[in-house]
Amino acid sequence: MGNKERKSRRKVFRLWFSKRRSRADASHLSEISDDDGQDDECMNGLSVRSLDRGPCILNNELRIFVGTWNVAGRSPVGSLAVDLDEWLNLKEAADIYVLGFQEIVPLKPKTVIGAEDPTEATNWNVLIGKTLNSKYGGAWLTPMVNPITNDDYRYYQAAESDTRLRSDYEIVSARGQSRTEYKISDCVGSYKLMASKKMVGVFISVWMRRTLLKKYCVSEVKVSSVACGIMGYLGNKGSVSVSMSIGGTSFCFVAAHLASGEKKGDEGKRNRQVTEIFRRTSFPRPSEDCHKNHPLTILGHDQIFWFGDLNYRLYLEDNLARELIKKKNWSALQEFDQLGKELEDGGVFQGWQEGDIEFAPTYKYSSSNCNRYSGGLPSRAGEKQRTPAWCDRILWHGKGVKQLSYFRSESKFSDHRPVSALFSVLVEDQKCAHSSLVPFPPFSPLHNS
């Protein structure tokens, strides 16, 4: 090859490389390889490789808001929008909102044993959608709900044309037996309802920025429910879970309501229900499913969030607990926290994490519209004697998760205070990860002329 041709090739090489480097984060690119000194006959070009976890894998940061609220069987009302706005902390908007509720219906025999009624779940979704999207001047989704009879369903993103807005959200069971549809009101809102599931009073609702659906491959959205209440199988207690993949990272969100009670040994009931939820929660894949690596169980996911009215109490006499609360000595109070003890001893949630609790116990308040804990001295007629406790909790497990905040809100809507946590998570860019090598323009091996 002549000098002129070699110079031309080198110029193309430098131009190509500078363009690649300007489009990629330099921290994720690594060495330029020549196939580790293989014979010249095997060298058809050079490649850019990643230093870790295979070729050219980029991790992007997302913010996930996780919230839990026991609403004591009360229906959402219009005035609740102010409380919801404060709970969701919309001044620091997240990319994904994952909201878990307990007791969205009263836990009476009719609601526990009878057929599922989607009305209250629909009402909550309407209010959540309105709160999230009206904040940013967009329309919100109007749910048209048909009951889901099969927990094994998949999410399909419907196309939207410029001239006609088509059905925006569709859940299709594996057998095609039932589905839930959501239509767009007038125009597209900022947040989209990705999954929603109710079991008696336990309810989960997951919302995502619409822009993320253009940036990432969001797939395999599935739900699972586990009833472990009365007789071990009724839905007054248990969990509803959502599994999904964003890019190359799998997520699992578990909203739970565990056994109540503050007698000695009641914490053992809660521990057993946690074990049951881990054992019985599954996200089966249909035989024709091509996503063979999608997790089947909770612990198979890359990042997991478990939240709800977990009902763990304090190993402490009522008057001593109230004294520490008056002093706002949260660190001393945490020494007697049942869930903290379980996390420390590995009784349940081995390897899981929870942020520092720097807020007052969230249960039990005397009644709605009240800032006084139930019971205490002097006792009031007809009022339940309950030692205040941090019943409402948010835990997480997995790499690439960082908690940014953990706090309670002050809504007096129920006898529980809502709790929230904001997380920063790393999501693997699947589109980049799928490309095994990034080739340079092919050129012939260089030889001395």
VENVENDA-V925723 format. One record per helix or strand of 3 or more residues. SS is the DSSP state (A for helix, B for strand). FROM is the first residue (numbers start at 1). TO is the last residue. If there is no record, write none. Layout:
<<SS,FROM,TO> <SS,FROM,TO>>
This chain:
<<A,3,23> <A,26,28> <A,35,37> <A,40,42> <B,59,70> <A,80,88> <A,90,92> <B,96,102> <A,109,113> <A,119,134> <B,141,144> <B,153,157> <B,169,173> <B,179,184> <B,191,199> <B,202,209> <A,210,215> <B,218,227> <A,230,232> <B,238,246> <B,249,257> <A,266,280> <A,298,300> <B,303,309> <A,318,326> <A,330,334> <A,338,345> <B,392,398> <B,401,408> <B,419,428> <A,430,433>>
